[in-house]
């Protein structure tokens, strides 16, 4: 039932269509290369949720199957993080997603590299489809981000004239994602017993979107400052011979 698009890639005629996965299709769970990847993905979503960015019609997921049909063959790739601005139907237990059929194409996909990475992230633009080919030529995802957590290296690619082009960060080392109205950059520190580089969000004014633990600490510091101010005020009143518990009421 999907719209079919014919394109020629490296002398191979590709027919791309958007069809639902058969009920009996076995969707393999791609292995997570290291335990840090789910934490990195979860941290990205956490600050978006706390800030009120996430809306019910959005799809934000990690290690999640994106589907398309190429020449009658179902192809599934699972990015480490994906953002879809609008889906046609909000499902609680969505296991895969077929763009165009079920809603918008993803706006952003991310991959977190590991020491054992085996080439899916190469810039190979030919068939059979690795992840680069799939995101660029099949799904045509506007933004593709590759993050190397150990060294903090971010490769930010934007789709221009049908090809991914590497983009340079701004003076703060961040990239503006117009589709989301947010900056993306790296931050170094500790969360959930992991110390190293993280991908973080900043709003248009340059304010960091906080994690829950940071918000709690911020509130604790604010409460402590208020307590200290109150103690200084009481001490001043007492030094002036005024009982702070018996102040005149207007």
MARBA-3410 file (N, C-alpha, C, O; in Angstrom, 1 decimal):
250
0.8,-1.2,0.0,0.0,0.0,0.0,0.8,1.3,0.0,0.3,2.4,-0.1 ~ 2.1,1.1,0.1,3.0,2.3,0.2,3.4,2.8,-1.1,3.3,2.2,-2.1 ~ 3.8,4.1,-1.1,4.3,4.7,-2.3,5.7,4.1,-2.6,6.5,3.9,-1.7 ~ 5.9,3.8,-3.9,7.1,3.2,-4.3,8.0,4.2,-5.0,7.5,5.0,-5.8 ~ 9.3,4.2,-4.7,10.2,5.1,-5.3,11.3,4.3,-6.0,12.0,3.5,-5.3
11.6,4.6,-7.2,12.7,3.8,-7.9,13.9,4.8,-8.0,13.8,5.9,-8.5 ~ 15.1,4.3,-7.6,16.3,5.0,-7.7,17.4,4.1,-8.2,17.4,2.9,-7.8 ~ 18.4,4.6,-8.9,19.5,3.8,-9.3,20.7,4.1,-8.4,21.1,5.3,-8.3 ~ 21.2,3.1,-7.7,22.4,3.3,-6.9,23.4,2.2,-7.3,23.2,1.0,-7.1 ~ 24.6,2.7,-7.8,25.7,1.8,-8.1,25.2,0.7,-9.0,25.5,-0.5,-8.8
24.5,1.0,-10.1,24.0,0.1,-11.1,23.0,-0.9,-10.6,22.7,-1.9,-11.2 ~ 22.5,-0.7,-9.4,21.5,-1.5,-8.8,20.1,-0.8,-8.7,20.1,0.3,-8.1 ~ 19.1,-1.3,-9.4,17.8,-0.6,-9.4,17.1,-1.0,-8.0,16.8,-2.1,-7.7 ~ 16.9,0.0,-7.2,16.2,-0.1,-6.0,14.8,0.3,-6.0,14.5,1.4,-6.5 ~ 13.9,-0.5,-5.5,12.5,-0.1,-5.3,12.3,0.0,-3.8,12.3,-1.0,-3.1
12.0,1.2,-3.4,11.8,1.4,-1.9,10.4,1.6,-1.7,9.7,2.4,-2.3 ~ 9.8,0.8,-0.7,8.4,0.9,-0.4,8.3,0.8,1.1,9.2,0.4,1.9 ~ 7.2,1.3,1.6,6.9,1.4,3.0,5.7,0.5,3.4,4.5,0.9,3.2 ~ 6.0,-0.7,3.9,4.9,-1.7,4.2,5.0,-2.1,5.6,6.1,-2.1,6.2 ~ 3.9,-2.5,6.2,3.9,-3.1,7.5,4.7,-4.4,7.6,4.6,-5.2,6.7
5.4,-4.6,8.7,6.0,-5.9,8.9,5.0,-7.0,9.0,4.0,-6.8,9.7 ~ 5.2,-8.1,8.4,4.3,-9.3,8.6,4.3,-9.7,10.1,5.2,-9.5,10.8 ~ 3.1,-10.2,10.5,3.0,-10.6,11.9,4.0,-11.7,12.3,4.4,-11.7,13.4 ~ 4.4,-12.5,11.3,5.4,-13.6,11.6,6.8,-13.2,11.4,7.7,-14.0,11.5 ~ 7.1,-11.9,11.1,8.5,-11.4,10.9,9.2,-11.4,12.2,8.8,-10.8,13.1
10.4,-12.0,12.2,11.2,-12.1,13.4,12.1,-10.9,13.4,13.0,-10.8,12.6 ~ 11.9,-10.0,14.4,12.7,-8.8,14.5,13.8,-9.0,15.5,13.5,-9.1,16.7 ~ 15.0,-9.2,15.0,16.1,-9.6,15.9,16.5,-8.4,16.8,16.4,-7.2,16.3 ~ 16.8,-8.6,18.0,17.3,-7.6,18.9,18.8,-7.5,18.6,19.6,-8.4,18.9 ~ 19.2,-6.3,18.1,20.6,-6.1,17.9,21.4,-6.0,19.2,20.9,-5.3,20.1
22.6,-6.6,19.3,23.3,-6.6,20.5,23.8,-5.2,20.9,24.2,-4.4,20.0 ~ 23.7,-4.9,22.1,24.3,-3.6,22.6,25.8,-3.8,22.8,26.2,-4.7,23.5 ~ 26.6,-2.9,22.2,28.0,-3.2,22.2,28.7,-2.9,23.5,29.7,-3.6,23.8 ~ 28.2,-2.0,24.3,28.7,-1.9,25.7,27.6,-1.3,26.6,26.7,-0.7,26.1 ~ 27.8,-1.5,27.9,26.8,-1.1,28.8,26.6,0.4,28.9,25.5,0.8,29.4
27.5,1.2,28.4,27.4,2.6,28.5,26.4,3.2,27.5,25.8,4.3,27.7 ~ 26.1,2.5,26.4,25.2,3.0,25.3,23.8,3.2,25.8,23.2,4.3,25.5 ~ 23.1,2.3,26.5,21.8,2.6,27.1,21.8,3.8,28.0,20.8,4.5,28.0 ~ 22.8,4.0,28.8,22.9,5.1,29.7,23.0,6.4,29.0,22.3,7.4,29.3 ~ 23.8,6.4,27.9,23.9,7.6,27.1,22.6,8.0,26.4,22.2,9.2,26.4
21.9,7.0,25.9,20.6,7.2,25.3,19.6,7.7,26.3,18.8,8.6,26.0 ~ 19.6,7.0,27.4,18.6,7.4,28.5,18.8,8.8,29.0,17.8,9.5,29.3 ~ 20.0,9.3,29.1,20.3,10.6,29.5,19.8,11.7,28.6,19.4,12.7,29.0 ~ 19.9,11.4,27.3,19.4,12.3,26.3,17.9,12.5,26.4,17.4,13.6,26.3 ~ 17.2,11.4,26.6,15.7,11.5,26.7,15.3,12.1,28.0,14.2,12.8,28.1
16.0,11.8,29.1,15.6,12.3,30.4,15.5,13.8,30.5,14.5,14.4,31.0 ~ 16.5,14.5,30.0,16.5,16.0,30.1,15.4,16.6,29.2,14.9,17.6,29.5 ~ 15.1,15.9,28.0,14.1,16.3,27.2,12.7,16.2,27.9,11.9,17.1,27.8 ~ 12.5,15.1,28.6,11.3,14.9,29.3,11.1,15.9,30.4,10.0,16.4,30.6 ~ 12.1,16.1,31.2,12.0,17.0,32.3,11.7,18.4,31.9,11.0,19.1,32.6
12.3,18.8,30.8,12.1,20.2,30.3,10.8,20.4,29.6,10.4,21.5,29.3 ~ 10.0,19.3,29.5,8.7,19.5,28.8,8.7,19.4,27.3,7.7,19.7,26.7 ~ 9.9,19.1,26.8,10.0,19.0,25.3,9.1,17.9,24.7,8.5,18.1,23.6 ~ 9.1,16.8,25.3,8.5,15.6,24.7,7.0,15.7,24.7,6.4,16.0,25.8 ~ 6.4,15.5,23.5,4.9,15.5,23.4,4.5,14.1,23.0,5.2,13.3,22.5
3.2,13.7,23.3,2.7,12.4,23.1,2.9,11.9,21.6,3.1,10.7,21.4 ~ 2.8,12.8,20.6,2.8,12.4,19.2,4.3,12.1,18.8,4.5,11.6,17.7 ~ 5.3,12.4,19.6,6.6,12.1,19.3,7.0,10.7,19.5,6.4,10.0,20.4 ~ 8.1,10.3,18.8,8.7,9.0,19.1,10.2,9.2,19.3,10.9,9.6,18.5 ~ 10.6,8.9,20.6,12.0,9.0,21.0,12.3,7.6,21.5,11.7,7.2,22.5
13.3,6.9,20.9,13.6,5.6,21.4,15.1,5.3,21.1,15.8,6.0,20.5 ~ 15.6,4.2,21.7,17.0,3.8,21.6,17.0,2.3,21.2,16.2,1.5,21.6 ~ 18.0,1.9,20.4,18.2,0.6,19.9,16.9,0.0,19.4,16.4,-1.0,19.8 ~ 16.3,0.8,18.5,14.9,0.6,18.1,14.9,0.4,16.6,15.5,1.1,15.8 ~ 14.1,-0.6,16.1,14.1,-1.0,14.7,13.4,0.0,13.8,12.2,0.2,13.9
14.1,0.5,12.8,13.5,1.3,11.7,13.4,0.5,10.5,14.4,-0.2,10.1 ~ 12.3,0.5,9.8,12.0,-0.5,8.8,11.7,0.1,7.4,11.2,1.2,7.3 ~ 12.1,-0.6,6.4,11.8,-0.2,5.0,11.8,-1.5,4.2,12.4,-2.5,4.6 ~ 11.3,-1.5,3.0,11.3,-2.6,2.1,12.1,-2.2,0.8,11.7,-1.3,0.1 ~ 13.1,-3.0,0.6,14.0,-2.7,-0.6,13.9,-3.9,-1.5,14.3,-5.0,-1.2
13.3,-3.7,-2.7,13.2,-4.8,-3.7,12.5,-6.0,-3.1,12.9,-7.1,-3.4 ~ 11.5,-5.7,-2.3,10.7,-6.8,-1.7,11.3,-7.4,-0.5,10.7,-8.3,0.1 ~ 12.4,-6.9,0.0,13.1,-7.5,1.1,13.0,-6.5,2.3,13.3,-5.3,2.1 ~ 12.5,-7.0,3.4,12.4,-6.1,4.6,13.8,-5.8,5.2,14.6,-6.8,5.4 ~ 14.1,-4.6,5.4,15.4,-4.1,6.0,15.1,-3.4,7.3,14.2,-2.6,7.3
15.8,-3.8,8.3,15.6,-3.2,9.6,17.0,-2.8,10.2,17.9,-3.6,10.2 ~ 17.1,-1.5,10.6,18.3,-1.0,11.2,17.9,-0.4,12.5,16.9,0.3,12.6 ~ 18.7,-0.6,13.5,18.4,-0.1,14.9,19.4,1.0,15.3,20.5,0.6,15.8 ~ 19.1,2.2,15.2,20.0,3.3,15.7,20.0,3.3,17.2,19.1,2.8,17.9 ~ 21.1,3.8,17.8,21.2,3.9,19.3,20.3,4.9,19.8,19.9,4.8,21.0
19.9,5.9,19.0,18.9,6.9,19.5,18.2,7.5,18.2,18.9,7.7,17.2 ~ 16.9,7.7,18.3,16.1,8.2,17.2,15.1,9.1,17.7,14.5,8.9,18.7 ~ 14.8,10.2,16.9,13.8,11.2,17.2,12.9,11.3,16.0,13.3,11.6,14.9 ~ 11.6,11.0,16.2,10.5,11.2,15.2,9.6,12.3,15.7,9.0,12.1,16.7 ~ 9.4,13.4,15.0,8.5,14.4,15.5,7.0,14.1,15.6,6.4,14.6,16.5
6.5,13.2,14.7,5.1,12.9,14.8,4.8,11.5,14.2,5.3,11.1,13.2 ~ 4.1,10.7,15.0,3.6,9.4,14.5,2.1,9.5,14.4,1.4,10.3,15.0 ~ 1.5,8.6,13.5,0.1,8.7,13.3,-0.7,8.1,14.4,-1.8,8.6,14.7 ~ -0.1,7.2,15.2,-0.8,6.5,16.3,0.1,6.4,17.4,1.3,5.8,17.2 ~ -0.3,6.8,18.6,0.6,6.6,19.8,0.4,5.2,20.4,-0.7,4.8,20.7
1.4,4.4,20.4,1.4,3.0,20.9,2.3,2.9,22.1,3.4,3.4,22.1 ~ 1.8,2.2,23.1,2.6,2.0,24.3,3.7,1.0,24.1,4.8,1.2,24.8 ~ 3.5,0.0,23.3,4.5,-1.0,23.2,5.0,-1.2,21.8,5.0,-2.3,21.2 ~ 5.4,-0.1,21.1,5.8,-0.2,19.8,7.2,-0.9,19.7,8.1,-0.5,20.4 ~ 7.3,-1.9,18.8,8.6,-2.6,18.7,9.4,-2.2,17.5,10.6,-2.5,17.4
8.7,-1.6,16.5,9.4,-1.2,15.3,8.6,0.0,14.7,7.6,0.3,15.2 ~ 9.2,0.6,13.7,8.6,1.8,13.1,8.9,1.9,11.6,10.1,1.8,11.2 ~ 7.9,2.0,10.8,8.1,2.1,9.4,7.7,3.6,9.0,6.5,3.9,9.0 ~ 8.7,4.4,8.6,8.4,5.8,8.3,7.5,5.9,7.1,7.4,4.9,6.3 ~ 6.9,7.0,7.0,5.9,7.3,5.9,4.6,6.5,6.1,3.5,7.1,5.9
4.7,5.2,6.4,3.5,4.5,6.7,2.9,4.8,8.0,1.7,4.9,8.2 ~ 3.7,4.9,9.0,3.3,5.1,10.4,3.4,6.5,10.9,3.0,6.8,12.0 ~ 4.0,7.4,10.1,4.2,8.8,10.5,5.4,9.4,9.8,5.8,8.9,8.7 ~ 5.9,10.4,10.4,7.1,11.2,9.8,8.3,10.3,9.7,8.5,9.3,10.4 ~ 9.2,10.7,8.8,10.5,10.0,8.8,11.3,10.6,10.0,11.0,11.7,10.5
12.2,9.8,10.6,13.0,10.3,11.7,13.7,11.6,11.3,14.2,11.8,10.1 ~ 13.8,12.6,12.2,14.5,13.8,12.0,16.0,13.6,12.3,16.9,14.2,11.7 ~ 16.2,12.9,13.4,17.6,12.7,13.9,17.8,11.2,14.3,17.0,10.6,14.9 ~ 18.9,10.7,13.8,19.4,9.4,14.3,20.8,9.5,14.8,21.6,10.3,14.3 ~ 21.1,8.7,15.9,22.4,8.8,16.4,23.0,7.4,16.6,22.3,6.4,16.8
24.3,7.3,16.5,25.0,6.0,16.7,26.1,6.3,17.7,26.8,7.3,17.6 ~ 26.3,5.5,18.7,27.4,5.6,19.7,28.4,4.5,19.4,28.1,3.3,19.6 ~ 29.6,4.9,19.0,30.6,4.0,18.6,31.2,3.2,19.8,31.2,3.8,20.9 ~ 31.6,2.0,19.5,32.3,1.2,20.5,33.6,0.6,20.0,33.8,0.7,18.8 ~ 34.4,0.1,20.8,35.7,-0.5,20.4,35.5,-1.6,19.4,36.4,-1.9,18.6
34.4,-2.3,19.4,34.2,-3.5,18.6,33.3,-3.2,17.4,32.9,-4.1,16.7 ~ 33.2,-1.9,17.1,32.3,-1.5,15.9,32.9,-2.1,14.6,34.1,-2.2,14.4 ~ 31.9,-2.7,13.8,32.3,-3.4,12.7,32.0,-2.9,11.3,31.9,-3.6,10.4 ~ 31.9,-1.6,11.2,31.8,-1.0,9.8,30.5,-0.6,9.4,30.4,0.0,8.3 ~ 29.4,-0.8,10.1,28.1,-0.3,9.7,28.1,1.2,9.6,27.2,1.7,8.9
29.0,1.9,10.3,28.9,3.3,10.3,29.8,3.9,9.2,30.0,5.2,9.2 ~ 30.4,3.1,8.4,31.3,3.7,7.3,30.5,4.5,6.4,29.3,4.5,6.4 ~ 31.2,5.3,5.6,30.5,6.2,4.6,30.2,5.5,3.3,30.1,6.1,2.2 ~ 30.1,4.2,3.4,29.8,3.4,2.2,28.4,3.8,1.7,27.4,3.6,2.4 ~ 28.3,4.2,0.4,27.0,4.7,-0.1,26.5,3.7,-1.2,25.7,4.1,-2.1
26.8,2.5,-1.0,26.4,1.5,-2.0,25.6,0.4,-1.4,25.5,0.3,-0.2 ~ 24.9,-0.4,-2.2,24.1,-1.5,-1.8,25.1,-2.7,-1.6,26.0,-2.8,-2.3 ~ 24.8,-3.7,-0.6,23.7,-3.7,0.3,23.8,-2.6,1.4,24.9,-2.1,1.7 ~ 22.6,-2.3,1.9,22.6,-1.1,2.8,23.2,-1.4,4.2,22.7,-2.2,5.0 ~ 24.3,-0.6,4.5,24.7,-0.5,5.9,23.9,0.7,6.5,23.0,1.2,5.8
24.2,1.1,7.7,23.4,2.1,8.3,23.5,3.4,7.6,22.5,4.1,7.5 ~ 24.7,3.8,7.2,24.9,5.1,6.5,24.0,5.1,5.3,23.2,6.1,5.1 ~ 24.1,4.1,4.4,23.2,4.0,3.2,21.7,4.1,3.6,21.0,4.8,2.9 ~ 21.4,3.3,4.6,20.0,3.2,5.0,19.4,4.6,5.4,18.3,5.0,5.0 ~ 20.2,5.3,6.3,19.7,6.6,6.8,19.7,7.6,5.7,18.8,8.5,5.6
20.8,7.6,4.8,21.0,8.7,3.8,20.1,8.4,2.6,19.4,9.3,2.1 ~ 20.2,7.2,2.0,19.6,7.0,0.7,18.2,6.4,0.8,17.3,6.7,-0.1 ~ 17.9,5.7,1.8,16.6,5.0,1.9,15.6,5.9,2.8,14.6,6.4,2.2 ~ 15.9,6.1,4.0,15.0,6.9,4.9,15.2,8.4,4.6,14.3,9.2,4.8 ~ 16.4,8.8,4.2,16.7,10.3,4.0,16.5,11.1,5.3,15.8,12.1,5.3
17.1,10.6,6.3,17.0,11.3,7.6,17.8,12.6,7.6,19.0,12.5,7.2 ~ 17.3,13.7,7.9,18.0,15.0,7.8,19.3,15.1,8.6,20.2,15.7,8.1 ~ 19.3,14.5,9.8,20.5,14.6,10.6,21.0,13.3,11.1,20.2,12.5,11.7 ~ 22.3,13.0,10.9,22.9,11.7,11.3,24.1,12.1,12.2,25.0,12.8,11.8 ~ 24.1,11.6,13.4,25.1,12.0,14.4,25.8,10.7,14.9,25.2,9.7,15.2
27.2,10.7,14.8,28.0,9.6,15.3,28.8,10.2,16.4,29.5,11.2,16.3 ~ 28.7,9.5,17.6,29.3,9.9,18.8,30.3,8.9,19.3,29.9,7.7,19.4 ~ 31.5,9.3,19.6,32.5,8.4,20.1,32.7,8.7,21.6,33.4,9.7,21.9 ~ 32.1,8.0,22.5,32.0,8.4,23.9,33.4,8.5,24.6,33.6,9.4,25.4 ~ 34.3,7.6,24.3,35.6,7.6,25.0,36.4,8.9,24.8,36.9,9.4,25.7
36.4,9.4,23.6,37.1,10.6,23.3,36.3,11.9,23.1,36.8,13.0,23.0 ~ 35.0,11.7,23.2,34.1,12.8,23.1,33.9,13.4,21.7,33.5,14.5,21.5 ~ 34.3,12.7,20.6,34.2,13.1,19.3,32.8,13.0,18.7,32.2,12.0,18.9 ~ 32.3,14.1,18.2,31.0,14.1,17.6,31.1,14.4,16.1,31.7,15.4,15.7 ~ 30.6,13.5,15.2,30.5,13.8,13.8,29.0,14.1,13.5,28.1,13.2,13.7
28.8,15.3,13.1,27.4,15.8,12.9,27.2,16.0,11.3,27.8,16.8,10.7 ~ 26.3,15.1,10.8,26.1,15.1,9.3,24.7,15.6,9.1,23.7,15.2,9.7 ~ 24.6,16.5,8.0,23.3,17.0,7.6,23.1,16.7,6.2,24.0,16.8,5.3 ~ 21.9,16.3,5.8,21.5,15.9,4.5,21.4,17.1,3.6,20.6,18.0,3.8 ~ 22.3,17.2,2.6,22.3,18.3,1.6,22.4,17.7,0.2,23.4,17.1,-0.1
21.4,18.0,-0.6,21.3,17.5,-1.9,21.4,16.0,-2.0,22.1,15.5,-2.9 ~ 20.8,15.4,-1.0,20.8,13.9,-1.0,22.0,13.2,-0.5,22.1,12.0,-0.6 ~ 22.9,14.0,0.1,24.2,13.4,0.6,24.5,14.0,2.0,24.2,15.2,2.3 ~ 25.0,13.2,2.9,25.4,13.7,4.2,26.7,14.5,4.1,27.7,14.0,3.5 ~ 26.7,15.7,4.6,27.8,16.6,4.7,28.2,16.9,6.1,27.3,17.2,6.9
29.4,16.8,6.4,29.9,17.0,7.8,29.8,18.5,8.1,30.2,19.3,7.4 ~ 29.2,18.8,9.3,29.0,20.2,9.8,29.9,20.5,10.9,30.2,19.6,11.7 ~ 30.4,21.7,10.9,31.3,22.2,12.0,30.5,22.8,13.1,29.4,23.4,12.9 ~ 30.9,22.6,14.4,30.2,23.1,15.5,30.4,24.6,15.6,31.2,25.2,14.9 ~ 29.6,25.3,16.5,29.7,26.7,16.7,30.8,27.0,17.6,31.6,26.1,18.0
31.0,28.3,18.0,32.1,28.7,18.9,32.0,28.0,20.3,33.0,28.0,21.0 ~ 30.9,27.5,20.7,30.7,26.8,21.9,30.9,25.3,21.8,30.7,24.5,22.7 ~ 31.2,24.8,20.6,31.4,23.4,20.3,30.0,22.7,20.2,30.0,21.4,20.4 ~ 29.0,23.4,19.9,27.6,22.8,19.8,27.1,22.9,18.4,27.5,23.7,17.6 ~ 26.1,22.1,18.1,25.4,22.1,16.8,23.9,22.4,17.1,23.3,21.9,17.9
23.4,23.4,16.2,22.0,23.8,16.3,21.2,22.8,15.5,21.4,22.6,14.3 ~ 20.1,22.2,16.1,19.2,21.4,15.4,17.9,22.1,15.3,17.1,22.2,16.2 ~ 17.7,22.7,14.1,16.5,23.6,13.9,15.2,22.8,14.1,14.2,23.4,14.6 ~ 15.2,21.6,13.7,13.9,20.8,13.8,13.5,20.6,15.2,12.3,20.5,15.5 ~ 14.4,20.7,16.2,14.1,20.5,17.6,14.1,21.9,18.4,13.6,21.9,19.5
14.8,22.9,17.8,14.9,24.1,18.5,15.9,24.0,19.6,15.7,24.7,20.7 ~ 16.9,23.2,19.5,17.9,22.9,20.6,19.3,22.8,20.0,19.5,22.5,18.8 ~ 20.2,23.1,20.9,21.6,22.8,20.6,22.0,21.4,21.1,21.5,21.0,22.1 ~ 22.9,20.7,20.4,23.5,19.5,20.9,25.0,19.6,21.0,25.6,20.1,20.1 ~ 25.5,19.2,22.1,27.0,19.3,22.3,27.4,18.3,23.3,26.7,17.4,23.8
28.7,18.3,23.6,29.3,17.3,24.6,29.5,18.0,26.0,29.7,19.2,26.0 ~ 29.5,17.2,27.0,29.6,17.6,28.4,30.4,16.5,29.1,30.2,15.4,28.8 ~ 31.3,16.9,29.9,32.2,15.9,30.6,31.8,15.9,32.1,31.8,17.0,32.7 ~ 31.5,14.8,32.6,31.2,14.7,34.0,30.7,13.3,34.4,31.0,12.3,33.7 ~ 30.0,13.1,35.5,29.6,11.8,36.0,28.1,11.8,36.2,27.5,12.7,36.7
27.6,10.6,35.8,26.2,10.3,36.0,26.0,8.8,36.0,26.6,8.1,35.2 ~ 25.3,8.3,37.0,25.0,6.9,37.1,26.3,6.1,37.1,26.4,5.0,36.5 ~ 27.3,6.5,37.9,28.6,5.9,38.1,29.4,5.8,36.8,30.4,5.1,36.7 ~ 29.0,6.6,35.8,29.8,6.6,34.5,30.4,8.0,34.5,29.7,9.0,34.5 ~ 31.7,8.1,34.4,32.4,9.3,34.2,33.0,9.4,32.8,33.7,8.5,32.4
32.8,10.5,32.1,33.3,10.6,30.8,32.5,11.7,30.0,32.0,12.6,30.6 ~ 32.5,11.5,28.7,31.8,12.5,27.8,30.3,12.0,27.6,30.0,10.9,27.5 ~ 29.4,13.0,27.6,28.0,12.8,27.4,27.5,13.8,26.3,28.1,14.9,26.1 ~ 26.5,13.4,25.6,25.8,14.3,24.7,24.7,15.0,25.5,24.0,14.3,26.2 ~ 24.7,16.3,25.4,23.7,17.1,26.2,23.0,18.1,25.3,23.4,18.4,24.2
21.8,18.6,25.8,21.0,19.5,25.1,21.1,20.9,25.8,21.2,21.0,27.0 ~ 21.1,21.9,24.9,21.0,23.3,25.4,19.9,24.0,24.7,19.7,23.7,23.5 ~ 19.1,24.9,25.3,18.1,25.6,24.6,18.7,26.8,23.8,19.9,27.0,23.8 ~ 17.8,27.5,23.2,18.2,28.5,22.2,19.0,29.7,22.9,19.8,30.3,22.3 ~ 18.7,29.9,24.2,19.4,30.9,25.0,20.7,30.4,25.6,21.4,31.1,26.3
21.0,29.1,25.4,22.3,28.6,25.9,22.2,27.9,27.2,23.2,27.7,27.9 ~ 21.0,27.7,27.7,20.8,27.1,29.0,20.8,25.6,28.9,20.1,25.0,28.1 ~ 21.6,24.9,29.7,21.7,23.5,29.7,20.4,22.8,30.2,19.9,23.3,31.3 ~ 19.9,21.9,29.5,18.7,21.1,30.0,19.2,20.1,31.0,20.0,19.2,30.7 ~ 18.7,20.2,32.2,19.2,19.5,33.4,18.6,18.1,33.4,17.5,17.8,33.0
19.4,17.2,34.0,19.0,15.9,34.4,18.3,16.0,35.8,18.3,17.0,36.4 ~ 17.6,15.0,36.2,16.8,15.0,37.4,17.7,15.2,38.6,17.4,16.0,39.5 ~ 18.8,14.6,38.7,19.7,14.7,39.8,20.3,16.1,39.9,20.5,16.6,41.0 ~ 20.5,16.8,38.8,20.9,18.1,38.7,19.9,19.1,39.2,20.2,20.1,39.9 ~ 18.6,18.8,38.8,17.5,19.7,39.3,17.4,19.6,40.8,17.1,20.6,41.5
17.5,18.4,41.3,17.4,18.2,42.8,18.5,18.9,43.5,18.2,19.6,44.5 ~ 19.7,18.8,43.0,20.8,19.5,43.6,20.6,21.0,43.5,21.0,21.8,44.4 ~ 20.1,21.5,42.4,19.8,22.9,42.2,18.8,23.4,43.3,19.0,24.5,43.8 ~ 17.8,22.6,43.5,16.8,23.0,44.5,17.3,22.9,45.9,17.0,23.8,46.7 ~ 18.2,22.0,46.1,18.9,21.9,47.4,19.7,23.1,47.7,19.7,23.7,48.8
20.5,23.5,46.7,21.3,24.7,46.9,20.5,26.0,47.1,20.8,26.8,47.9 ~ 19.3,26.0,46.4,18.5,27.2,46.5,17.9,27.2,47.9,17.8,28.3,48.6 ~ 17.5,26.1,48.4,16.9,26.0,49.8,18.0,26.4,50.8,17.7,27.0,51.8 ~ 19.2,25.9,50.6,20.3,26.2,51.5,20.6,27.7,51.5,20.8,28.3,52.6 ~ 20.6,28.4,50.4,20.8,29.8,50.3,19.7,30.6,51.0,19.9,31.5,51.7
18.4,30.1,50.9,17.3,30.8,51.6,17.5,30.6,53.1,17.2,31.5,53.9 ~ 17.9,29.4,53.5,18.1,29.2,55.0,19.2,30.1,55.5,19.0,30.7,56.6 ~ 20.3,30.2,54.8,21.4,31.1,55.3,20.9,32.5,55.3,21.3,33.3,56.2 ~ 20.2,33.0,54.3,19.7,34.4,54.3,18.7,34.6,55.5,18.8,35.7,56.1 ~ 17.9,33.6,55.8,17.0,33.8,57.0,17.8,33.9,58.3,17.5,34.7,59.1
18.9,33.0,58.4,19.7,33.1,59.6,20.4,34.4,59.7,20.5,34.9,60.8 ~ 20.9,35.0,58.6,21.5,36.3,58.7,20.6,37.4,59.1,20.9,38.3,59.9 ~ 19.3,37.3,58.6,18.3,38.3,58.9,18.0,38.2,60.4,17.8,39.2,61.1 ~ 17.8,37.0,60.9,17.5,36.8,62.4,18.6,37.4,63.2,18.4,38.0,64.2 ~ 19.9,37.1,62.8,21.0,37.6,63.6,21.1,39.1,63.6,21.4,39.7,64.6
20.8,39.7,62.4,20.8,41.1,62.4,19.7,41.7,63.3,19.9,42.7,64.0 ~ 18.5,41.2,63.2,17.4,41.7,64.1,17.8,41.6,65.5,17.5,42.5,66.3 ~ 18.3,40.5,65.9,18.7,40.3,67.3,19.8,41.3,67.7,19.8,41.8,68.8 ~ 20.7,41.6,66.8,21.8,42.6,67.1,21.2,44.0,67.3,21.9,44.8,67.9 ~ 20.0,44.2,66.8,19.4,45.5,66.9,18.3,45.5,68.1,17.6,46.4,68.3
18.4,44.4,68.9,17.5,44.3,70.0,16.0,44.0,69.6,15.1,44.3,70.4 ~ 15.8,43.4,68.5,14.5,43.1,68.0,14.3,41.6,68.1,15.1,40.8,67.6 ~ 13.2,41.2,68.7,12.8,39.8,68.8,12.2,39.4,67.4,11.1,39.8,67.1 ~ 12.9,38.5,66.6,12.4,38.1,65.3,11.1,37.3,65.4,10.3,37.2,64.5 ~ 10.8,36.8,66.6,9.5,36.0,66.8,8.4,36.9,67.3,7.3,36.5,67.5
8.7,38.2,67.5,7.6,39.1,67.9,7.7,40.4,67.1,7.8,41.5,67.7 ~ 7.6,40.3,65.8,7.7,41.5,65.0,6.3,42.1,64.9,5.3,41.4,64.8 ~ 6.3,43.4,64.8,5.0,44.1,64.6,4.4,43.8,63.3,5.0,43.6,62.3 ~ 3.0,43.7,63.3,2.3,43.3,62.1,1.5,44.6,61.7,0.8,45.2,62.4 ~ 1.7,45.0,60.4,1.0,46.1,59.9,-0.5,45.8,59.7,-1.3,46.7,59.3
END
